[in-house]
Amino acid sequence: MATRTTSPNSSFVNSPPSSPSASGPVLGEEAFQRILSLERKRSERSQRPFVLLLIDAAATPPNSSRARILQSIVSALQGATRETDVTGWYTTGLVVGVIFTEILVGNELVINTILQRISAALGERLSPEQFGQLKFSFHTFPDNWDPYDSDRPSDPTLYPDLEKRELSHRVRLTLKRAIDILGSSLLLALLSPLLLFIAAAIRLTSKGGVLFQQKRIGQHGTPFTFLKFRSMYVNNDASEHKEYVRQLIAGQAEKHPGNGAGVFKLTNDPRITPVGRFLRRSSLDELPQLINVLRGEMSLVGPRPPVPYEVEAYSTWHRRRLLEAKPGITGLWQVHGRSRVEFDEMVRLDLRYARNCSPWLDVKILLQTPKAVIGGDGAC
């Protein structure tokens, strides 16, 4: 998803372009993508966005002419960018990238200034035909996720390192998916009498459907329909939960009474039915998510999938929990603290899982989950 929206930045607009000799070297693909990853983390801490410009030469003739065009592009960029900007190969021999740091988001002035400066430099080195064969795209980080719009998930262009990591872990991910399919299929078959009993209990004790369906945000910001057994009365007001979630993410929420030192979740919620209260305390309301696992929208183990209004309240670094692993029914958070830990710590647990994910770790978490459920305060 290319972005063309930023705001004025006087340090860029008013500063002269650096000379070719002052510019740094053009980085190789691996080094450039590593810098891109580091710049994302720096932006998360500083809250200062950056812009990634890509110049794609795929439409140029695939011969020595393309090599000359790319060399001209590199030379032009060295004379038209600041010393603080980073130029390198996004895709070796095909796509040149520039990371423009410290760019504030707001309007198009800086983007237009960048484009005009680079276009002028390229115009001195390329013919109109050659220039017309190039494709320019701008990508702003943080990218503008819209958790309510299925057509606007995260921009994968900003995360090439994550895509490469997934490719390098294909065997592990294939094995994880095989475990998900086998495990969810087996559990649905074995637990079918219990599922039918729970469905009948819900139907007989309160009005409404058996299943609760809710929009949740999956990996890479892609929404999906999340399934649970209905544990609340129909037509309830979610405003109190929305406000508590906002306070929880901001670190302003107070613990409610619960086991031990209390829990970070709403308790004694009048929206919950008597049957629903038991289902939540025992986590039996989570069982329909096995269907989500079978569909491939979730995994047996992974971060909990958030609701859209939760994602709206995220800091930029919180989003990484949705980028680095597929959401799951259980995870490190559930077996190490559950609702007793603060939100930031929950995110850190999710990121730790993503970094160390393995079939053995998944099995270990799955084996620890029943004990966590028995001793816990219900799931969310």
C-alpha positions as CSV (number, residue, x, y, z in Angstrom):
1,M,0.0,0.0,0.0
2,A,1.8,3.1,-1.2
3,T,1.4,6.3,0.8
4,R,1.5,9.8,-0.6
5,T,0.7,11.7,2.6
6,T,3.2,13.5,4.7
7,S,3.7,17.0,6.2
8,P,6.2,19.8,5.7
9,N,9.6,19.2,7.2
10,S,11.8,22.3,7.0
11,S,15.0,20.3,7.4
12,F,14.2,18.6,4.2
13,V,12.4,21.2,2.2
14,N,14.9,24.0,2.8
15,S,18.1,22.1,3.0
16,P,20.2,21.7,-0.2
17,P,20.8,18.2,-1.6
18,S,24.0,16.7,-0.5
19,S,26.8,16.3,-3.0
20,P,27.6,12.9,-4.5
21,S,30.8,12.8,-2.5
22,A,29.0,13.5,0.7
23,S,26.5,10.8,0.3
24,G,27.0,7.4,1.8
25,P,27.5,4.2,-0.1
26,V,24.6,2.3,-1.8
27,L,23.8,-0.6,0.5
28,G,23.3,-4.1,-0.6
29,E,19.8,-5.7,-0.3
30,E,20.4,-7.5,3.0
31,A,22.0,-4.5,4.6
32,F,19.3,-2.1,3.4
33,Q,16.5,-4.3,4.6
34,R,18.3,-4.6,8.0
35,I,18.5,-0.8,8.2
36,L,14.8,-0.6,7.3
37,S,14.0,-3.0,10.2
38,L,16.1,-0.9,12.6
39,E,14.5,2.3,11.4
40,R,11.1,0.9,12.2
41,K,12.1,0.2,15.8
42,R,13.7,3.7,16.0
43,S,10.5,5.2,14.8
44,E,8.5,3.2,17.3
45,R,10.6,4.7,20.1
46,S,10.9,8.3,18.9
47,Q,7.4,8.5,17.4
48,R,8.9,10.2,14.3
49,P,7.8,8.6,11.1
50,F,9.9,7.9,8.0
51,V,9.2,7.6,4.3
52,L,10.4,4.7,2.1
53,L,10.7,5.6,-1.6
54,L,11.0,2.7,-4.1
55,I,12.0,3.2,-7.7
56,D,11.1,0.0,-9.6
57,A,12.9,-0.6,-12.9
58,A,11.1,-3.9,-13.8
59,A,9.5,-2.3,-16.9
60,T,12.9,-1.5,-18.4
61,P,14.6,-3.8,-20.9
62,P,16.2,-6.8,-19.1
63,N,19.7,-6.4,-20.5
64,S,22.7,-4.1,-20.1
65,S,20.4,-1.1,-20.7
66,R,18.6,-1.8,-17.4
67,A,22.0,-1.9,-15.6
68,R,22.9,1.5,-17.1
69,I,19.5,3.0,-16.1
70,L,19.9,1.7,-12.5
71,Q,23.4,3.1,-12.3
72,S,22.0,6.5,-13.4
73,I,19.3,6.2,-10.7
74,V,21.8,5.5,-8.0
75,S,24.0,8.4,-9.2
76,A,21.0,10.8,-9.2
77,L,19.9,9.7,-5.7
78,Q,23.4,10.3,-4.3
79,G,23.1,13.9,-5.5
80,A,19.5,14.5,-4.5
81,T,19.2,13.1,-1.0
82,R,20.3,14.3,2.5
83,E,23.2,12.8,4.4
84,T,20.7,11.4,6.9
85,D,18.8,9.4,4.2
86,V,19.7,5.8,3.4
87,T,20.0,4.5,-0.2
88,G,20.2,0.9,-1.1
89,W,18.9,-2.1,-3.0
90,Y,15.4,-3.1,-1.9
91,T,15.6,-5.8,-4.6
92,T,19.0,-6.3,-6.1
93,G,19.3,-5.2,-9.7
94,L,15.6,-4.3,-9.9
95,V,14.3,-1.9,-7.2
96,V,16.3,0.9,-5.6
97,G,15.1,2.2,-2.2
98,V,15.6,5.4,-0.2
99,I,14.7,5.8,3.5
100,F,13.9,9.4,4.3
101,T,14.2,9.7,8.1
102,E,12.5,12.2,10.4
103,I,9.5,13.0,8.1
104,L,6.4,14.2,9.8
105,V,3.0,12.9,8.6
106,G,0.3,15.4,7.6
107,N,0.2,16.7,4.0
108,E,1.9,16.1,0.6
109,L,4.4,19.0,0.6
110,V,7.4,16.9,1.6
111,I,6.5,14.0,-0.7
112,N,6.1,16.4,-3.7
113,T,9.4,18.1,-2.8
114,I,11.2,14.8,-2.7
115,L,9.6,13.7,-6.0
116,Q,10.4,16.9,-7.8
117,R,14.0,16.9,-6.6
118,I,14.6,13.3,-7.6
119,S,12.7,13.7,-10.9
120,A,14.9,16.7,-11.8
121,A,18.0,14.7,-11.0
122,L,16.8,11.7,-13.0
123,G,15.8,13.9,-15.9
124,E,19.4,15.0,-16.3
125,R,20.5,11.4,-16.7
126,L,17.6,9.5,-18.4
127,S,15.7,10.0,-21.6
128,P,11.9,10.6,-21.3
129,E,11.2,7.1,-22.5
130,Q,13.5,5.6,-19.8
131,F,12.0,7.8,-17.1
132,G,8.5,6.7,-18.1
133,Q,9.5,3.1,-17.6
134,L,10.2,3.7,-13.9
135,K,7.6,3.1,-11.2
136,F,7.7,5.3,-8.0
137,S,6.0,4.4,-4.8
138,F,6.0,6.0,-1.3
139,H,5.4,4.1,1.9
140,T,5.1,5.8,5.2
141,F,5.9,4.2,8.6
142,P,3.9,3.9,10.8
143,D,1.6,2.6,8.0
144,N,-2.0,3.7,8.2
145,W,-3.8,0.6,9.4
146,D,-7.6,0.7,9.4
147,P,-8.9,-2.1,11.7
148,Y,-12.4,-1.5,10.3
149,D,-11.4,-1.8,6.6
150,S,-10.5,-5.3,5.3
151,D,-8.8,-3.7,2.3
152,R,-6.3,-1.7,4.4
153,P,-4.2,-4.1,6.5
154,S,-0.5,-3.5,7.1
155,D,1.7,-2.5,4.2
156,P,3.9,-5.6,3.5
157,T,6.5,-3.4,1.6
158,L,7.6,-2.0,4.9
159,Y,8.3,-5.5,6.4
160,P,10.5,-7.4,3.9
161,D,12.6,-8.9,6.8
162,L,9.4,-10.5,8.2
163,E,8.5,-12.0,4.8
164,K,12.0,-13.4,4.4
165,R,11.9,-14.8,7.9
166,E,8.6,-16.6,7.1
167,L,10.2,-18.0,3.9
168,S,13.3,-19.2,5.8
169,H,11.1,-20.9,8.4
170,R,8.8,-22.6,5.8
171,V,9.4,-26.1,7.3
172,R,8.6,-25.0,10.8
173,L,5.5,-23.1,9.7
174,T,4.3,-26.0,7.6
175,L,4.8,-28.3,10.6
176,K,2.9,-25.8,12.8
177,R,0.0,-25.7,10.3
178,A,-0.1,-29.5,10.2
179,I,-0.3,-29.6,14.0
180,D,-3.1,-27.0,13.9
181,I,-5.1,-29.0,11.3
182,L,-4.6,-32.3,13.1
183,G,-5.1,-30.9,16.5
184,S,-8.3,-28.9,15.8
185,S,-9.9,-31.7,13.8
186,L,-9.2,-34.2,16.5
187,L,-10.4,-32.0,19.3
188,L,-13.6,-31.0,17.4
189,A,-14.4,-34.7,16.9
190,L,-13.6,-35.8,20.5
191,L,-15.4,-32.8,22.1
192,S,-18.5,-32.9,19.8
193,P,-20.8,-34.3,22.6
194,L,-19.6,-31.5,25.0
195,L,-20.0,-28.9,22.2
196,L,-23.6,-30.0,21.7
197,F,-24.3,-30.0,25.4
198,I,-23.0,-26.4,25.8
199,A,-25.0,-25.3,22.7
200,A,-28.2,-26.7,24.3
201,A,-27.5,-25.0,27.6
202,I,-27.0,-21.6,26.0
203,R,-30.1,-22.0,23.9
204,L,-32.3,-23.1,26.8
205,T,-31.2,-20.4,29.3
206,S,-31.1,-17.2,27.3
207,K,-32.4,-15.7,24.1
208,G,-30.1,-15.4,21.1
209,G,-27.8,-17.5,19.0
210,V,-25.5,-20.2,20.3
211,L,-22.3,-18.7,18.7
212,F,-21.0,-15.2,19.3
213,Q,-19.4,-13.8,16.1
214,Q,-17.1,-10.9,16.3
215,K,-14.7,-9.1,14.0
216,R,-11.1,-9.6,15.2
217,I,-7.8,-8.5,13.7
218,G,-5.5,-11.3,12.5
219,Q,-1.9,-11.5,11.3
220,H,-0.7,-8.6,9.3
221,G,-3.8,-6.6,10.3
222,T,-6.2,-8.8,8.3
223,P,-9.6,-9.0,9.9
224,F,-11.6,-12.2,10.3
225,T,-14.8,-13.5,12.0
226,F,-13.9,-14.7,15.5
227,L,-16.1,-17.5,17.0
228,K,-17.0,-18.1,20.6
229,F,-19.9,-19.6,22.5
230,R,-22.2,-16.8,23.4
231,S,-21.7,-15.9,27.1
232,M,-23.6,-12.5,27.2
233,Y,-27.1,-11.4,26.8
234,V,-28.0,-10.1,23.3
235,N,-28.0,-6.4,22.4
236,N,-25.6,-5.4,25.2
237,D,-23.6,-2.1,25.4
238,A,-19.9,-2.6,24.8
239,S,-19.0,1.0,25.8
240,E,-17.7,0.1,29.3
241,H,-15.5,-2.6,27.8
242,K,-14.1,-0.2,25.2
243,E,-13.2,2.4,27.8
244,Y,-11.6,-0.2,30.0
245,V,-9.5,-1.6,27.1
246,R,-8.4,2.0,26.3
247,Q,-7.3,2.5,29.9
248,L,-5.6,-0.9,30.0
249,I,-3.5,-0.2,26.9
250,A,-2.6,3.2,28.2
251,G,-1.4,1.7,31.5
252,Q,-4.1,3.5,33.4
253,A,-6.4,0.6,34.3
254,E,-6.8,-0.6,37.8
255,K,-6.9,-4.3,38.8
256,H,-10.3,-5.7,39.6
257,P,-10.9,-8.2,42.4
258,G,-9.9,-11.7,41.4
259,N,-7.6,-14.5,42.5
260,G,-4.5,-13.4,44.4
261,A,-3.5,-9.8,43.6
262,G,-6.4,-9.2,41.2
263,V,-6.9,-9.1,37.4
264,F,-6.8,-6.6,34.6
265,K,-10.3,-7.3,33.3
266,L,-13.9,-6.4,34.0
267,T,-15.4,-8.6,36.7
268,N,-19.0,-9.0,37.8
269,D,-20.0,-7.8,34.3
270,P,-23.9,-7.7,34.3
271,R,-23.9,-8.4,30.5
272,I,-22.7,-12.0,31.2
273,T,-25.3,-14.8,31.6
274,P,-25.1,-17.4,34.4
275,V,-24.1,-20.1,31.9
276,G,-21.7,-17.7,30.3
277,R,-20.0,-17.0,33.6
278,F,-19.2,-20.6,34.0
279,L,-18.1,-20.9,30.3
280,R,-15.8,-18.0,30.7
281,R,-14.3,-19.1,34.0
282,S,-13.6,-22.6,32.5
283,S,-12.6,-21.1,29.1
284,L,-15.1,-23.5,27.4
285,D,-16.5,-20.5,25.5
286,E,-13.3,-20.6,23.5
287,L,-13.8,-24.0,22.0
288,P,-15.5,-22.8,18.7
289,Q,-12.2,-21.1,17.9
290,L,-11.0,-24.5,16.8
291,I,-13.1,-23.8,13.7
292,N,-11.0,-20.6,13.2
293,V,-7.9,-22.7,13.5
294,L,-9.1,-25.2,11.0
295,R,-9.9,-22.4,8.6
296,G,-6.3,-21.1,8.9
297,E,-7.3,-17.8,10.5
298,M,-5.8,-18.7,13.9
299,S,-3.3,-21.2,15.3
300,L,-3.6,-23.4,18.4
301,V,-0.8,-21.3,19.9
302,G,-0.2,-17.6,19.3
303,P,-1.1,-14.0,20.5
304,R,-4.7,-13.3,21.3
305,P,-6.5,-11.6,18.3
306,P,-7.7,-8.1,19.3
307,V,-11.0,-6.3,18.5
308,P,-10.7,-3.3,16.1
309,Y,-11.2,-0.7,18.9
310,E,-8.3,-2.3,20.7
311,V,-6.0,-1.9,17.7
312,E,-7.1,1.8,17.4
313,A,-5.6,2.4,20.9
314,Y,-2.3,0.6,20.2
315,S,1.0,2.3,20.3
316,T,3.1,1.6,17.1
317,W,5.2,-1.0,18.8
318,H,2.2,-2.9,20.0
319,R,1.3,-3.7,16.4
320,R,4.3,-6.0,16.2
321,R,2.3,-8.7,18.1
322,L,0.0,-8.9,15.0
323,L,2.8,-8.9,12.5
324,E,5.2,-11.5,13.8
325,A,2.9,-14.4,14.6
326,K,-0.6,-15.8,13.7
327,P,-3.1,-15.3,16.5
328,G,-3.8,-18.3,18.7
329,I,-6.3,-19.8,21.2
330,T,-3.6,-20.0,23.8
331,G,-0.1,-18.6,24.2
332,L,2.7,-17.5,26.6
333,W,0.4,-14.8,28.0
334,Q,-2.2,-17.4,29.0
335,V,0.3,-19.7,30.8
336,H,2.4,-16.9,32.3
337,G,0.2,-14.5,34.2
338,R,-3.0,-14.3,32.0
339,S,-5.1,-11.4,33.0
340,R,-2.8,-10.6,36.0
341,V,-0.1,-8.9,33.8
342,E,-0.2,-5.4,32.4
343,F,-0.9,-5.0,28.7
344,D,2.7,-4.0,27.8
345,E,4.0,-7.2,29.4
346,M,1.4,-9.2,27.5
347,V,2.8,-7.7,24.3
348,R,6.4,-8.5,25.3
349,L,5.3,-12.2,26.0
350,D,3.7,-12.3,22.5
351,L,6.9,-11.0,20.9
352,R,9.1,-13.4,22.9
353,Y,6.9,-16.3,21.6
354,A,7.3,-15.0,18.0
355,R,11.1,-14.9,18.3
356,N,11.4,-18.3,19.8
357,C,8.5,-20.1,18.2
358,S,9.0,-23.9,17.6
359,P,6.9,-27.0,17.6
360,W,8.3,-28.0,20.9
361,L,7.4,-24.6,22.5
362,D,3.9,-25.0,21.1
363,V,3.5,-28.4,22.6
364,K,4.9,-27.1,26.0
365,I,2.4,-24.2,26.0
366,L,-0.5,-26.6,25.1
367,L,0.4,-28.9,27.9
368,Q,0.5,-26.0,30.4
369,T,-2.8,-24.4,29.3
370,P,-5.2,-26.7,31.2
371,K,-3.4,-25.9,34.5
372,A,-3.5,-22.2,33.7
373,V,-7.2,-22.4,32.9
374,I,-8.0,-24.2,36.2
375,G,-6.1,-21.7,38.3
376,G,-6.9,-18.6,36.2
377,D,-9.7,-16.0,36.0
378,G,-11.1,-16.8,32.6
379,A,-10.0,-15.7,29.2
380,C,-10.9,-12.6,27.2
